[in-house]
Amino acid sequence: MSGYHPTIPQARQPGDGDVPLPAHSANYTPLSPLSFIARSAEVYPDQLSVIHGDLKYTWSESYQRCQSGAARLAALGISTGDVVAVIAPNIPALFELHFSVPMTGAILNAINTRLEAATITHILEHGGAKVLFVDKDSTAVVTDAIKTMSEPPLLISIDDGEATGDAISAIEYESFIDASYLRDELPAIDANWKWSLPEDEWQSISLNYTSGTTGKPKGVVYHHRGATMNALSNITGWHMGPHPVYLWTLPMFHCNGWCFPWSLAANAGTSVCTRTITAEAIYHNIEAHGVTHFCGAPIILNFIVNADKSIVKPLPHTVNIMTAAAPPPASVLLAIEALGFHITHTYGLTETYGPAVMCAWKPEWDALDDTERAKLKSRQGVRYQVLDQLDVLDPETLAPVARDGKTIGEIMFKGNIVMRGYYRNAQANEDAFRGGWFHSGDLAVMDPDGYVRIMDRSKDIIISGGENISSIEIEDALYAHPSVLEAAVAAKADEKWGETPCAFVALKNGESASEQELIDWCREKLAHFKCPKTIVFRELPKTSTGKIQKFKLREWAKEV
Amino acid sequence: MSGYHPTIPQARQPGDGDVPLPAHSANYTPLSPLSFIARSAEVYPDQLSVIHGDLKYTWSESYQRCQSGAARLAALGISTGDVVAVIAPNIPALFELHFSVPMTGAILNAINTRLEAATITHILEHGGAKVLFVDKDSTAVVTDAIKTMSEPPLLISIDDGEATGDAISAIEYESFIDASYLRDELPAIDANWKWSLPEDEWQSISLNYTSGTTGKPKGVVYHHRGATMNALSNITGWHMGPHPVYLWTLPMFHCNGWCFPWSLAANAGTSVCTRTITAEAIYHNIEAHGVTHFCGAPIILNFIVNADKSIVKPLPHTVNIMTAAAPPPASVLLAIEALGFHITHTYGLTETYGPAVMCAWKPEWDALDDTERAKLKSRQGVRYQVLDQLDVLDPETLAPVARDGKTIGEIMFKGNIVMRGYYRNAQANEDAFRGGWFHSGDLAVMDPDGYVRIMDRSKDIIISGGENISSIEIEDALYAHPSVLEAAVAAKADEKWGETPCAFVALKNGESASEQELIDWCREKLAHFKCPKTIVFRELPKTSTGKIQKFKLREWAKEV
């Protein structure tokens, strides 16, 4: 007992000279990815921004084209809060609209090119797009989609020279963004018009309809703040260097290409556009343009792993692939890394700006054997640097599940890269944000090291004799079989067990395997109650983004 | 004229189902670097966070220590808006206070260890610190500084085992953060206390007094938002990979170590602490700990370039150095890159969270010859990815100067990494933010490619016969002379010309050069009116951060 008692000068307050130190134009700017394109045009005017076939643009050219497109939209009266839609594959116009539309304050609604007309009608009516840019290959379906609309959007055709369909409109995108194009079809561009950052970084930047394996698609709204933070986190998380050469295998209409148009603007990278997504195209672009990075669903990995030997070439440098959408089977991970690709496994949803979780790799894992490494890497992982919280919670009580790698709960998110909300859908917002968390609908366990491992979508879990069975676990076992190209498992109603697993399998070209052989294979690897009771050999139904359409499998399973 | 007139459905509005999509706990989190340490502790608990001599901490340990320190501060009544000061070199306690103090909501005031007592008194009185942590080597000066204070802060001693001074207080830092330390000297830590993020990301996180070459130091206030954005921009701009090993050559009390404590938390890097900043210590730490990155004023580069041959070792990998504070002379850049170091040149002020401008390197410059590359790299460059605007403006009209590499104006900033403002100094804020820009006081030209090149501090420019002469240009010429170790130039009053340049030069050990020889050397390289009329050989006076104290040179120049 020293007798010393601390005294803190509690009374000390800032004196009369204090000022409130408010925000003002010198020290506050709304966060927006539009700042990134302005900077790259300023700092790297001659660096390549876009390659599309023989076409090349620099960052100063891209910026000029985006500003010009924005000015024309503004001349048409498009401004803050309006929705501008586009339906196109990964071509330069779609990339540019990621900047030109928000430059006017409007909201970009990029629509999946593989949707059927009725869904496109729903999206256009629900989103209320005022302008719709249409790639020529989508003319037929859009013509069909707008037939029943009393007030269809203004249509602009996009003709990149590679599409074969008719133009949907007399106005073509290149004329649209050309200030010297002066016809009475279009209001002239005001040479004095200048874009500006949103006044509020919470302003909406895009509207993405979930690809929705069931039900009507919901419109997910992103804001400038979230797009900025995810664009930066893509760079820091994936450790992208300066000027990456990024191949657009992932559709830009899918979560705004996981925010990579904006990441590439931040890092002055090059977007290599392509309509053709095959192993051959991937190897060609690596060779021709020095591609360093690309993203894609596991179907892309499958393309590469199962490519004809004549296509495969030694890589001139490590090519980084970010994959997500479904847990890549360990066998596929191993095979693709053996070819010299480096895989980063991420996870996210449309509602989280695309990737918001990543299987952050630890140096000490390098020393593990192949199988162990692949097993670790097939986990979804940990939160992005800018995601505030990721947890696996009991969906009812919202209490965290035990970190035991066994207890199943629902993956939930909190943070700046969670969507602003669903557009015009109060009920869906209430459900999704119940209890102050975003509910993903994905079921997972939390491993003892804090890495999340998805077991299933809520609706994909198979409950057999009271036991939860992960369809993914069975799929992993099937993928490991040398003859299996693709596998997916759904619940089949069963009088005795409630449900049993029914597997749908596509075999590799020239390979064969019997139902019993595959069931026996699974029984060697899995608890017997988890093994499929039925195996159906057939091609698997997929969404345009390569996700297997489990709802179709569930329907088929009923009929088996 | 096609007769086609576009119609846009102007009347279309979001329907009744719309919701305002407000911010709430699932989709909004205040930006704060405290999120980074929480994540690194969660994701990389066993990764090394801190090395100090034989001492090593992991991220989970560092996080635990910071939380414990914060809990003790909270037990003392420290909370939002309070100032907590520290005076220490680059030791673990100073690193930890960068997290523990803001965890309580309070503001960290890290004080330069080399200041004289009177200035420390001023800082403590002006900032109003309630608690002051004191490294044992600073006991004497702090004892002196608080002598005249009617209500000094609560003093806590820091003893890392390497300092030689007495303890200033019976309470030592390790006891302070140890929850099991229960004496009546200190209120007990409440085991249920938990830190939380600030409610508002605009909340102050730190208070840094400018090292001030003249006048009373001003207190620069940073907020959580700016610290977060600069921490990320350090990573994306410098292209730091995962787990960098960072050597603390740059004082953490200088602009919070340019925000690197927070960058390292974001990237789960390792802080190698050291009190000794010599070439020998740098080479030792590279070898012993695999240092990959460090920062420092050009004086650090000088240490390395002029190191004794016996110290220099081949580097095991590229070691990245970020330098700033003064434009590094081309000769120094060349010499250090020849040793295998990679230099990134940045620029900023205390008011811009440290570096906010960088000489972004372009791939095409790699092919240029050494001298040309060094010349390009000695420029200050372009804005950081998260800085909204950087420009060189006429200080009166605020019009941008011509981008001709010749017209001198003042460097000004806008954006999220401009300080909140000066603490309790309304007049200084009014001056610094006049016209909606932050006025740096640094004079520069804008090169045609948009890169800023500093010519001088406003007060360092020499006006001779009506011509502006950049002292830096003369210094560059002098540095290129093989015998010159350091050079600095100040204005000397002159009846005929108004001012003339007076050079102060320190020669390398064992080298010699006469005044006339150096003047002739300059005349070969510079316009004659720019050459020094007088040369004084002597050691140069420096601030603790390695900046040459030009105000002293100006005084001396009067007496020459």
Interface residues (C-beta under 8 A of the other chain):
Chain A: M1 S2 Y4 H5 P6 T7 I8 P9 Q10 A11 R12 Q13 P14 G15 G17 D18 V19 L21 A23 H24 S25 A26 N27 Y28 T29 L31 S35 F36 R39 E42 V43 Y44 Q47 L76 G77 I78 G128 K130 V131 E151 P152 P153 L154 A170 I171 R183 D184 E185 L186 W202 S204 V221 G226 L232 I235 T236 H239 G241 P242 H243 A266 N267 A360 W361 K362 P363 V382 R383 Q385 V386 D388 F413 K414 G415 N416 V418 M419 R420 G421 Y423 R424 N425 A426 N429 F433 G436 W437 F438 G450
Chain B: M1 S2 Y4 H5 P6 T7 I8 P9 Q10 A11 R12 Q13 P14 G15 G17 D18 V19 L21 A23 H24 S25 A26 N27 Y28 T29 L31 S35 F36 R39 E42 V43 Y44 Q47 L76 G77 I78 G128 K130 V131 E151 P152 P153 L154 A170 I171 R183 D184 E185 L186 W202 S204 V221 G226 L232 I235 T236 H239 G241 P242 H243 A266 N267 A360 W361 K362 P363 V382 R383 Q385 V386 D388 F413 K414 G415 N416 V418 M419 R420 G421 Y423 R424 N425 A426 N429 F433 G436 W437 F438 G450
